[in-house]
Structures are given as C-alpha cells and as structure tokens.
Amino acid sequence: MTNGPAGQAAPPPSPVSAVDTPVPDARADSRDVGTALWQLLGDPWLLLVIAGLLSLLLIAGALLPQLPGQFQEEPAAAERWLIATAEAFGTPGRWLRSFGLFDVLHSPVFRVLLATAFLMLLVQSASAILLAICFRQLPAVLDQGRSSGSEALPVRWPLRVLRWRAAFPASPLAVIAAVEAETVTWATRIDRRTVHVLPAVAQTTEGEPAPDSVLEERLLAQCGLMEVQLRPLLPIAMLLILTGMWWNSVAGRQFLPPPLLPTERASDPALGVTFEYQLLYPSENRIGPIVSVVVAGERRQFPLEERMQATVNGVSINAQPGSPGLLVYTIDDSAQLARPGQANTVPMLGLGFPSPGSEETLVLPQQAVGLRMIRQDNGTAPAADDSFVVEVFQGDRDEPVQRFRVGHSQVERIATPFGELPLGFVAMPMMQVQASTSPGLWLVVPAVLLALAGLWGGRRRPAFLLAQSGPWPAQRSVLVIQTDWPVALDAVRRRQAEHTAASAIQGQST
C-alpha cells in the first residue's frame, strides 16, 4: 500500500492485503526551474512580507516630509530640498534619504516592491482561478470510462493530489458506502455513479473467461463549492489596489507651496491650480481672510477655518492655518509700504513668523522710516495667541523712536519726520495649502467590495475526495482514493481499517 506524491510519510500497514500503486516522483517535477519559480511567486508568506515592507514605506511617507510635486521636474530644486530636509533630521537624515523615504512614491525601492507584489498577485490570482475551474469540472470525471477498473481516474489539479489504493474483503457497494459514511460529515455535495469498466488484468484466471465488463462504484465528495469561486476575488482586489498605487506614483501630482502670507498667491501650471490668500470685507471695519482657489478656470472661495478639504475640477484641495503672520496696511490705501530692497511700494504687505523670536522688517521709503516686528511667545499652547512687538526707527538712528505691541487687530499712528502716519495691523496666520491628484483612488471602492467577498471565501477550506471501488480477485474489492485533503484521506483509511477488522472478527466468530 502506497500513497503519493513521494515525500509523504508512508501509512501504517493495513490488516488487509494492499495493491501496489506506482507513484510518480513529485520531487522530480519540482526541480524544474519554471515550476520552482511559480511556487515561489505563489508563496503567500513571501507576499505577506512584501506587503509589510510596502506598508512600512507608506507609513514612512505619511510621517516624513515628502518632496513637493512642483520639484519633480526641477532636479536642481529637488536636490536642494532633499539636502535641506535630510540635514534637518541630522545623521539619520542621510539614511532616510538614501532609502528614498523623502519621496516614497517615486523611490526605486518602492517601485521594485510594488512590481514584485503585482507579479506575485498575478500568479496567485491565476492559481486561484485555475483551482476554481478545476473544482467545477470535477463532477465530469465521474462519467469518464477507463480501460481497467483498477486504474485511477485522471484528475487535473493545480495542487498536490494524494492517492491511495488498497483491497478489502467486501463488495464494492459496501466499500463505497463506508467511504460515503465518512465523507458525509464534512462534504456539502456528494455525487455517486455506477459505471461499466473493463475488468482488471489481475481478475482473469486460467480456465475461466474474463467478463467483458464489471461494475465500478464511484463517489465524489466536495466542500467549499461557493468559497472556491470567491477566493480569486481577494488577490484580484489586491491587484486593483496595487494598480491604483502604481497609477498614483506615475500620474499623480502634488503641489505644496511654502505657507502663503496674507495677500500672497502661488500657482502650479501642471495642475492648473492657483491659490490666493485674499482679504474681503464682509462687514464694516472688519477684514475677513479667505483662500481663493482657481482650478482650470473654476474659482472657489473658502473662509479661514481650522482645516478645509474640497475637490475642485478633480483636484483635491487642502488648506489649514499655519504659523502666525501679520498684515500691515495703510488706512488711506496709499502705496507707502515696501520690503528692504523692494523698488515699488504697495498699500498692503503680509509678513510671516514661523517661530517665536522670528522677526521681519518693512520700510516707509517716502518717510525714511523702518519698522521691525518680532514675534513674542505668550506662553500659551495655541500659536495664534502669540503677539508682536513693533519697533519704529527713523533715519540712521540706532534706537527705536517708538515701540508698541500688536495682539490681534489694531491701528497705530507711526511717528515720521513729516508727522504721524496711521497704519493698520492685523494678526492672522499664514496659510498652508496643498493641491493633489489621485487618478487611481476610485479603484479603492471596487477593491474593498471584492476583498470582502474574497475574505468570505476564506471561511472554509475547499476540498474534494474521489473514490472508486470495483471487484478484485478472490472475492475482494479494490478501493482507489484521490484527494487534496490529507485529513479526509486519513479518516477514510481509518474507517476502512476498522470496518475490515470488525468483519474479520465476525467471520472468526461464525
């Protein structure tokens, strides 16, 4: 009595005589390079490791600063940004940059892992689909004719199939009934056939003509019929997700300008996006800041809030207040303000203060006056509560001629050699804005639905057991078992051994 494929532990000796079955060496097949590669790509544990590495890279991309999209086509600017960002992280920054963690979606490591995972999922999807097809075609095997009743029916199966054959002192009907009694505990579908086959060569004896045909009992037990059809949906869902990730890494774009100062604007021609930090007057003596967004000719305006998210013409827009800023303007709307070195004067200027102690300078060229503004930390958690100290300098004097504090919104009279000039000061935050496109994001919805169906298919293991029982010389029956589930084979062998032992004891007692 033998079982297959080779490499499987041999069963304990049966109390009945066994029929030797030559089993092909499955290990010889596995030595083929193509087969070994297919098995490697179909390894779920290797796929799990690669998925874990991809997840770590994506988490790093969410936690670490990423190269703004507007630098993708400017190698020099991108290099400067990467150098500055890596230096900000100190010694670990060089390692983070070498692994591409400051530009995860475009790093070679990410794309190699993504391509490997995609190839593995293609192989595993093909294997799952092939298994589902073979599972549906199994019942047709019961109606196939064979040249000899002792030969196993041909089963086309993409996975390992165990085969076992033995002879028992019982009729074919009794043997197949015992098999059915064992499989009914786990099978959800059982098919039976009785077919005419040619007698086995070993059944002929001298002096007696061999019968033209004998009856063979066949049984096919299956479980997980629905599950095996759903299982391919899980790797297909993962393929959709990887396709979306690859699509985003190739065609997606992100525009992340420096924080906008009041009245400042930033644009990206590739996305066709323009941001502008505007000031409106919703009521008298009140300035209302808004973010104006223009995407491909469509304009939207959003009030200053904690965080704003919207989609304009297929472009995802995000904006949120950043570090404190200060707006300085002339009350009479005259163009008298300028930055040091700026040739033209304007009626309004926005200044940014990224950290406590930051300072900015503006000048009044017509009055030969300069203003220095310093951000003061008020000791409270919200940065918006910070105030500003304004110092006024005239001519070449080293000491300020005037000093005052700006909290929120106020008007101050600035001392100049030509008299006092009223200026308005409004404390308002800088605005951090971002525009991005994610062309493959819509694939997430069908991927989630397919994944849920595929996970439902994993709740039960699909399995089959094919049994054949026909007459064998000396009033015995030969039983041929083929299955992909070792547990089912062991249960049938154990039941047949118990049944044979009981029959032997009953025969001795009579």
C-alpha positions as CSV (number, residue, x, y, z in Angstrom):
1,M,0.0,0.0,0.0
2,T,1.5,3.3,-1.0
3,N,0.4,6.9,-1.1
4,G,1.5,9.9,-3.2
5,P,3.1,12.1,-4.0
6,A,6.6,11.0,-2.9
7,G,7.9,12.6,0.2
8,Q,4.6,11.8,2.1
9,A,5.0,9.6,5.1
10,A,4.1,6.0,4.5
11,P,0.9,4.8,6.2
12,P,1.0,2.1,8.8
13,P,0.5,-1.5,7.5
14,S,-3.1,-2.4,6.9
15,P,-4.5,-5.7,8.1
16,V,-5.7,-6.4,4.6
17,S,-3.7,-7.0,1.5
18,A,-2.8,-3.9,-0.5
19,V,-2.4,-3.3,-4.1
20,D,0.9,-1.6,-5.0
21,T,0.5,1.6,-6.9
22,P,3.4,3.2,-8.7
23,V,3.5,6.8,-7.7
24,P,5.4,9.4,-9.8
25,D,8.2,11.3,-8.1
26,A,6.7,14.7,-7.5
27,R,10.1,16.0,-6.3
28,A,11.5,15.4,-9.8
29,D,8.8,17.8,-11.2
30,S,9.6,20.4,-8.6
31,R,13.2,20.5,-9.8
32,D,12.1,22.3,-12.9
33,V,13.1,25.9,-12.8
34,G,9.7,27.2,-14.1
35,T,7.8,25.2,-11.5
36,A,10.1,26.3,-8.7
37,L,9.6,29.9,-9.7
38,W,5.9,29.5,-10.0
39,Q,5.8,28.0,-6.5
40,L,7.9,30.9,-5.1
41,L,5.7,33.5,-6.7
42,G,2.7,31.7,-5.3
43,D,4.0,31.7,-1.7
44,P,1.5,33.7,0.4
45,W,4.1,34.2,3.2
46,L,6.5,35.9,0.8
47,L,3.7,38.1,-0.4
48,L,2.9,39.0,3.2
49,V,6.5,40.0,3.8
50,I,6.5,42.3,0.7
51,A,3.1,43.7,1.7
52,G,4.6,44.5,5.1
53,L,7.6,46.3,3.6
54,L,5.2,48.3,1.3
55,S,3.1,49.3,4.4
56,L,6.2,50.4,6.2
57,L,7.2,52.6,3.3
58,L,3.7,54.1,3.0
59,I,3.7,54.8,6.8
60,A,7.1,56.5,6.5
61,G,5.7,58.6,3.6
62,A,2.8,59.7,5.8
63,L,5.1,60.6,8.7
64,L,8.0,62.2,6.9
65,P,8.1,65.3,4.7
66,Q,7.7,64.4,1.1
67,L,9.2,66.1,-2.0
68,P,6.7,68.6,-3.3
69,G,5.3,67.7,-6.7
70,Q,6.4,71.0,-8.3
71,F,10.1,69.9,-7.8
72,Q,9.7,66.7,-9.7
73,E,10.6,68.3,-13.0
74,E,13.2,70.6,-11.4
75,P,16.2,68.4,-10.5
76,A,18.3,71.2,-9.0
77,A,15.4,72.5,-6.8
78,A,14.6,68.9,-5.8
79,E,18.2,68.3,-4.8
80,R,18.3,71.4,-2.7
81,W,15.0,70.5,-1.0
82,L,16.3,66.9,-0.3
83,I,19.6,68.2,1.1
84,A,17.9,70.7,3.4
85,T,15.3,68.2,4.6
86,A,17.9,65.5,5.3
87,E,20.1,68.0,7.2
88,A,17.1,68.9,9.4
89,F,16.9,65.3,10.6
90,G,20.6,65.2,11.4
91,T,22.6,62.0,11.0
92,P,19.5,59.7,10.4
93,G,18.5,62.1,7.6
94,R,21.2,60.7,5.3
95,W,19.9,57.2,5.8
96,L,16.3,58.2,5.3
97,R,17.3,60.0,2.0
98,S,19.3,57.0,0.8
99,F,16.2,54.8,1.1
100,G,14.1,57.3,-0.7
101,L,11.8,57.9,2.3
102,F,11.5,61.7,1.5
103,D,9.9,60.7,-1.9
104,V,8.4,57.3,-1.2
105,L,6.1,57.0,-4.2
106,H,8.9,57.7,-6.7
107,S,11.7,55.8,-4.9
108,P,13.2,52.7,-6.7
109,V,12.7,50.5,-3.6
110,F,9.0,51.2,-3.5
111,R,8.6,50.6,-7.2
112,V,10.6,47.3,-7.2
113,L,8.5,46.0,-4.2
114,L,5.3,47.2,-6.0
115,A,6.2,45.4,-9.2
116,T,7.2,42.2,-7.3
117,A,3.9,42.2,-5.4
118,F,2.0,42.8,-8.6
119,L,3.7,39.8,-10.3
120,M,3.0,37.6,-7.3
121,L,-0.6,38.6,-7.2
122,L,-1.0,37.8,-10.9
123,V,0.4,34.3,-10.3
124,Q,-1.8,33.8,-7.2
125,S,-4.9,35.1,-9.0
126,A,-4.2,32.7,-11.9
127,S,-3.7,29.8,-9.5
128,A,-7.0,30.6,-7.6
129,I,-8.9,30.9,-10.9
130,L,-7.5,27.6,-12.2
131,L,-8.4,25.9,-8.9
132,A,-12.0,27.2,-9.2
133,I,-12.3,26.0,-12.8
134,C,-10.9,22.5,-11.9
135,F,-13.2,22.3,-8.9
136,R,-16.2,22.9,-11.1
137,Q,-15.1,20.3,-13.7
138,L,-14.6,17.6,-11.1
139,P,-18.1,16.0,-11.4
140,A,-17.5,15.3,-15.1
141,V,-14.7,12.9,-14.1
142,L,-17.2,10.5,-12.6
143,D,-18.6,9.7,-16.1
144,Q,-15.2,9.0,-17.8
145,G,-14.5,5.5,-18.9
146,R,-11.2,3.7,-18.2
147,S,-9.5,0.7,-19.8
148,S,-9.2,-1.1,-16.4
149,G,-11.3,-0.9,-13.3
150,S,-8.2,-0.8,-11.1
151,E,-6.8,2.5,-12.7
152,A,-7.3,5.9,-11.0
153,L,-9.4,8.4,-12.9
154,P,-7.4,11.2,-14.4
155,V,-7.7,14.3,-12.2
156,R,-6.4,17.6,-13.5
157,W,-5.5,19.6,-10.4
158,P,-3.1,22.5,-9.9
159,L,-2.2,21.5,-6.4
160,R,-0.8,18.3,-4.8
161,V,-3.2,15.3,-5.0
162,L,-2.8,12.4,-2.6
163,R,-3.5,8.9,-4.0
164,W,-4.1,5.7,-2.1
165,R,-5.2,2.2,-3.2
166,A,-6.0,-0.9,-1.3
167,A,-8.1,-4.1,-1.5
168,F,-10.7,-5.2,1.1
169,P,-12.7,-8.4,1.6
170,A,-16.1,-6.7,0.9
171,S,-18.3,-5.9,-2.0
172,P,-17.7,-2.6,-3.9
173,L,-21.1,-1.3,-2.7
174,A,-20.1,-1.9,0.9
175,V,-16.7,-0.3,0.5
176,I,-18.1,2.8,-1.2
177,A,-20.9,3.1,1.4
178,A,-18.3,3.1,4.1
179,V,-16.4,5.9,2.3
180,E,-19.7,7.9,1.9
181,A,-20.5,7.5,5.6
182,E,-17.1,9.0,6.5
183,T,-17.3,11.9,3.9
184,V,-20.8,12.9,4.8
185,T,-19.5,14.5,8.0
186,W,-17.7,17.3,6.0
187,A,-18.9,17.2,2.4
188,T,-21.6,19.7,1.3
189,R,-22.1,17.8,-2.0
190,I,-21.8,14.1,-2.8
191,D,-22.2,12.6,-6.2
192,R,-22.5,8.8,-6.9
193,R,-22.1,6.8,-10.1
194,T,-22.2,3.2,-11.2
195,V,-20.4,2.6,-14.5
196,H,-19.2,-0.3,-16.6
197,V,-15.5,-0.7,-16.9
198,L,-13.1,-3.3,-18.3
199,P,-12.1,-5.8,-15.7
200,A,-8.6,-5.6,-14.3
201,V,-6.0,-7.9,-15.8
202,A,-5.4,-9.5,-12.4
203,Q,-9.0,-10.7,-12.3
204,T,-8.6,-13.2,-15.1
205,T,-7.8,-16.8,-14.0
206,E,-6.8,-19.8,-16.1
207,G,-9.6,-21.8,-17.5
208,E,-12.2,-19.1,-16.9
209,P,-13.1,-16.5,-19.4
210,A,-12.8,-12.9,-18.3
211,P,-16.1,-10.9,-18.2
212,D,-16.5,-8.2,-20.8
213,S,-17.1,-5.6,-18.2
214,V,-17.6,-5.1,-14.5
215,L,-19.4,-2.5,-12.4
216,E,-17.4,0.1,-10.6
217,E,-18.8,2.3,-7.9
218,R,-17.6,5.9,-7.9
219,L,-18.1,8.7,-5.4
220,L,-17.1,12.4,-5.4
221,A,-17.4,14.4,-2.2
222,Q,-16.8,18.1,-2.2
223,C,-17.0,21.0,0.2
224,G,-16.5,24.7,-0.2
225,L,-18.1,24.9,-3.6
226,M,-19.1,28.6,-3.2
227,E,-15.9,29.5,-1.3
228,V,-13.6,28.3,-4.0
229,Q,-15.3,30.5,-6.5
230,L,-15.0,33.6,-4.3
231,R,-11.3,33.1,-3.3
232,P,-9.9,34.5,-6.5
233,L,-11.6,37.8,-5.7
234,L,-9.2,38.6,-2.8
235,P,-5.9,38.6,-4.9
236,I,-7.8,40.5,-7.7
237,A,-8.9,43.1,-5.1
238,M,-5.2,43.5,-4.0
239,L,-4.2,43.8,-7.7
240,L,-6.7,46.7,-8.1
241,I,-5.2,48.4,-5.0
242,L,-1.6,48.0,-6.3
243,T,-2.8,49.3,-9.7
244,G,-4.1,52.4,-8.0
245,M,-0.9,52.9,-6.1
246,W,1.2,52.5,-9.3
247,W,-1.1,54.8,-11.2
248,N,-0.7,57.5,-8.4
249,S,3.0,57.1,-8.3
250,V,3.3,57.6,-12.1
251,A,0.4,60.0,-13.0
252,G,-0.4,61.6,-9.6
253,R,0.9,65.0,-8.8
254,Q,1.2,67.1,-5.7
255,F,1.6,70.9,-5.4
256,L,2.8,72.0,-1.9
257,P,4.0,75.7,-2.0
258,P,5.5,77.4,1.1
259,P,3.0,78.8,3.5
260,L,1.1,81.7,2.0
261,L,1.3,85.1,3.5
262,P,-1.7,87.4,3.5
263,T,-2.4,88.7,0.0
264,E,0.2,86.3,-1.4
265,R,-0.5,83.8,-4.3
266,A,1.0,80.6,-5.6
267,S,0.3,78.6,-8.8
268,D,1.3,75.3,-10.5
269,P,0.9,75.3,-14.3
270,A,1.0,71.5,-14.4
271,L,-2.1,71.1,-12.3
272,G,-3.6,74.4,-13.5
273,V,-4.1,75.5,-9.8
274,T,-3.8,79.0,-8.3
275,F,-4.0,79.7,-4.6
276,E,-4.5,83.2,-3.3
277,Y,-4.7,84.4,0.3
278,Q,-7.3,87.2,-0.1
279,L,-8.9,89.6,2.3
280,L,-12.6,90.5,2.0
281,Y,-14.7,93.0,3.9
282,P,-17.9,91.1,5.0
283,S,-18.8,93.9,7.4
284,E,-17.6,97.4,8.2
285,N,-14.2,97.7,9.8
286,R,-13.7,94.0,9.7
287,I,-11.2,92.1,7.5
288,G,-12.2,88.5,6.6
289,P,-9.5,86.3,5.2
290,I,-10.3,83.6,2.7
291,V,-8.5,81.2,0.4
292,S,-9.3,81.6,-3.2
293,V,-8.7,78.6,-5.4
294,V,-8.8,78.6,-9.2
295,V,-8.6,75.2,-11.0
296,A,-8.8,75.1,-14.8
297,G,-10.9,78.3,-14.8
298,E,-13.3,77.3,-12.0
299,R,-13.0,79.6,-8.9
300,R,-13.9,78.6,-5.4
301,Q,-13.5,80.7,-2.2
302,F,-13.2,79.2,1.3
303,P,-13.3,81.0,4.6
304,L,-10.4,80.7,7.0
305,E,-11.1,77.6,9.2
306,E,-9.2,75.1,11.2
307,R,-8.9,72.8,8.2
308,M,-10.5,72.9,4.7
309,Q,-10.9,70.0,2.3
310,A,-12.6,70.1,-1.1
311,T,-12.4,68.9,-4.6
312,V,-12.4,71.4,-7.5
313,N,-12.4,70.1,-11.1
314,G,-11.0,66.7,-10.0
315,V,-8.2,68.3,-7.9
316,S,-8.1,67.6,-4.2
317,I,-7.6,70.9,-2.2
318,N,-6.4,71.1,1.4
319,A,-5.8,74.2,3.4
320,Q,-5.2,74.9,7.0
321,P,-3.8,77.8,9.1
322,G,-0.1,77.7,9.8
323,S,2.3,79.8,11.8
324,P,1.3,83.3,12.9
325,G,1.5,86.2,10.4
326,L,0.9,89.9,10.4
327,L,-0.8,92.0,7.8
328,V,0.3,95.7,7.7
329,Y,-1.7,98.2,5.6
330,T,-2.2,101.9,5.1
331,I,-5.5,103.3,6.3
332,D,-5.9,105.6,3.3
333,D,-4.9,102.9,0.9
334,S,-1.8,104.8,-0.3
335,A,1.2,102.8,-1.6
336,Q,3.8,103.5,1.0
337,L,5.0,100.1,2.2
338,A,7.9,98.1,0.9
339,R,10.3,95.4,2.0
340,P,14.0,96.2,2.2
341,G,15.4,96.3,-1.3
342,Q,11.9,96.4,-2.9
343,A,11.7,99.1,-5.6
344,N,7.9,99.6,-5.7
345,T,5.7,100.4,-2.8
346,V,2.3,98.8,-2.0
347,P,-0.6,99.7,0.2
348,M,-0.6,96.3,2.0
349,L,2.1,93.8,3.0
350,G,1.8,90.3,4.6
351,L,4.6,89.0,6.9
352,G,5.2,85.6,8.3
353,F,6.8,84.5,11.6
354,P,7.5,80.7,11.6
355,S,8.7,80.5,15.2
356,P,8.9,82.6,18.4
357,G,11.6,85.2,18.1
358,S,11.3,85.4,14.3
359,E,11.4,89.0,13.0
360,E,10.5,90.8,9.8
361,T,11.3,94.3,8.6
362,L,9.5,96.8,6.3
363,V,10.2,100.3,5.3
364,L,8.4,103.5,4.5
365,P,10.7,104.9,1.8
366,Q,8.9,108.2,1.5
367,Q,9.2,108.9,5.2
368,A,12.7,107.4,5.7
369,V,11.2,105.1,8.4
370,G,11.7,101.5,9.1
371,L,9.6,99.0,11.2
372,R,11.0,95.9,12.9
373,M,8.4,93.3,14.1
374,I,9.3,90.5,16.4
375,R,7.1,87.5,17.3
376,Q,6.6,87.1,21.1
377,D,5.7,83.8,22.7
378,N,2.9,84.5,25.2
379,G,3.4,81.1,26.9
380,T,0.1,79.5,25.7
381,A,-0.3,76.4,23.6
382,P,-2.1,78.0,20.6
383,A,0.5,79.8,18.5
384,A,-2.3,82.1,17.3
385,D,-2.3,83.7,20.8
386,D,1.3,85.0,20.2
387,S,1.7,88.8,19.9
388,F,4.2,91.0,18.1
389,V,6.5,93.8,19.3
390,V,6.8,96.6,16.7
391,E,9.8,99.0,16.8
392,V,9.9,102.2,14.7
393,F,13.3,103.6,13.5
394,Q,13.9,106.9,11.8
395,G,16.8,107.7,9.5
396,D,20.2,106.5,10.8
397,R,19.2,106.3,14.5
398,D,20.1,103.0,16.3
399,E,17.4,103.3,18.9
400,P,13.7,103.0,18.1
401,V,11.7,106.1,18.4
402,Q,8.5,104.2,19.1
403,R,7.6,100.8,20.4
404,F,4.2,99.1,20.8
405,R,2.6,95.6,21.0
406,V,0.2,94.1,18.4
407,G,-2.2,91.5,19.7
408,H,-5.0,90.9,17.2
409,S,-6.2,93.8,15.1
410,Q,-5.5,97.5,15.7
411,V,-4.5,100.8,14.2
412,E,-1.3,102.7,15.3
413,R,0.0,106.1,14.4
414,I,3.6,105.8,13.3
415,A,5.9,108.7,14.1
416,T,7.7,110.1,11.0
417,P,9.8,113.2,10.3
418,F,6.7,114.5,8.4
419,G,4.1,113.8,11.0
420,E,2.2,110.7,12.1
421,L,1.1,108.1,9.6
422,P,-1.8,105.7,10.6
423,L,-1.1,102.1,9.8
424,G,-3.4,99.1,10.4
425,F,-2.0,95.8,11.9
426,V,-3.9,92.5,11.8
427,A,-2.6,89.4,13.3
428,M,-3.6,86.5,11.1
429,P,-2.0,83.1,10.4
430,M,-0.1,82.0,7.3
431,M,-2.0,79.5,5.2
432,Q,-0.6,76.1,4.4
433,V,-2.2,74.9,1.1
434,Q,-1.9,71.8,-0.9
435,A,-3.3,70.5,-4.2
436,S,-3.0,66.9,-5.4
437,T,-4.5,64.5,-7.9
438,S,-5.0,60.8,-7.2
439,P,-6.1,59.2,-10.5
440,G,-6.3,55.7,-9.1
441,L,-8.2,56.5,-5.9
442,W,-11.6,55.4,-7.4
443,L,-10.2,51.8,-7.6
444,V,-10.4,51.5,-3.8
445,V,-14.2,51.1,-3.8
446,P,-14.5,48.1,-6.1
447,A,-11.3,46.7,-4.4
448,V,-12.9,46.8,-1.0
449,L,-16.1,45.1,-2.2
450,L,-14.1,42.3,-4.0
451,A,-11.9,41.9,-0.9
452,L,-14.9,41.4,1.4
453,A,-16.3,38.7,-1.0
454,G,-12.8,37.1,-1.2
455,L,-12.4,37.1,2.6
456,W,-15.8,35.4,2.9
457,G,-14.5,32.7,0.5
458,G,-11.7,32.0,3.1
459,R,-14.0,31.0,5.8
460,R,-13.9,27.3,4.8
461,R,-11.3,25.2,3.1
462,P,-12.4,23.8,-0.3
463,A,-11.6,20.1,-0.6
464,F,-12.6,17.0,-2.6
465,L,-12.3,13.3,-2.3
466,L,-12.7,11.0,-5.3
467,A,-13.3,7.3,-4.5
468,Q,-13.5,4.3,-6.9
469,S,-14.4,0.7,-5.9
470,G,-14.6,-2.3,-8.2
471,P,-14.4,-6.1,-8.0
472,W,-11.0,-7.6,-7.3
473,P,-10.0,-11.3,-7.5
474,A,-10.7,-13.7,-4.6
475,Q,-13.9,-12.0,-3.6
476,R,-12.4,-8.7,-2.7
477,S,-12.9,-5.1,-3.8
478,V,-10.2,-2.6,-4.8
479,L,-10.6,1.0,-3.5
480,V,-8.8,3.9,-5.1
481,I,-8.9,7.3,-3.3
482,Q,-7.7,10.6,-4.7
483,T,-8.0,13.8,-2.6
484,D,-6.3,17.1,-1.9
485,W,-7.0,17.0,1.8
486,P,-4.8,14.7,4.0
487,V,-7.3,14.7,6.8
488,A,-10.0,13.3,4.6
489,L,-7.7,10.5,3.4
490,D,-6.6,9.6,6.9
491,A,-10.3,9.4,8.0
492,V,-11.2,7.1,5.1
493,R,-8.3,4.8,5.7
494,R,-9.0,4.6,9.4
495,R,-12.7,3.8,8.8
496,Q,-11.9,1.1,6.3
497,A,-9.4,-0.5,8.6
498,E,-11.9,-0.5,11.4
499,H,-14.6,-1.9,9.1
500,T,-12.3,-4.7,7.9
501,A,-11.1,-5.6,11.4
502,A,-14.7,-5.9,12.5
503,S,-15.6,-8.1,9.5
504,A,-12.7,-10.3,10.3
505,I,-13.7,-10.8,13.9
506,Q,-17.3,-11.5,12.9
507,G,-16.0,-14.1,10.4
508,Q,-13.9,-15.9,13.0
509,S,-16.8,-16.0,15.5
510,T,-19.0,-17.7,12.9
